[in-house]
Amino acid sequence: MASQQEKFLKRILLVVDGSQTSEETTAFALRMAKALESELVAAYVIDTATMDYLLQMHIFVAEEREDFEEAILEKGEAYLKRTQKLAQALKISVETTILRGRLHQEILRYVRQKNIDAIVIGGRKYTNHGKDIFSVERDLLLELSTIPVILVK
């Protein structure tokens, strides 16, 4: 067993969003963390920046925004709980966190705060219209990150 100082990636951050791609990404990150004996942190990001914008544009009223955020929080907690169950089945522990704000900004802030060595995130997610839902945020994360970002397809 390698000592903590000799480990290639001590702390890995998994970005979870509940999509099919995210499920595959979670499985990949769990296997990688187990193989590398790395600590794994799973994060779900609630995009409050977009919610605030919708409120400012009068698409939401304050009450709707709060209800929407609460519903997304519940989904995020469920996704993270599922990640913990999958980790438990592999006999590894996973720390979980919920972040609020723009995905790339919150992930990069968290990486700096928690001394994360690599980020694992799912690849492109397409809607019925064929557009990648989070492409701008993912591209910003890839561009601005100073640590490795592993994009799982």
Secondary structure, 3 states (H helix, E strand, C coil): CCCHHHCCCCEEEEEECCCHHHHHHHHHHHHHHHHHCCEEEEEEEECHHHHHHHHHCCCCCHHHHHHHHHHHHHHHHHHHHHHHHHHHHCCCCEEEEEEECCHHHHHHHHHHHHCCCEEEEECCCECCCCCECCHHHHHHHHHHCCCCEEEEC
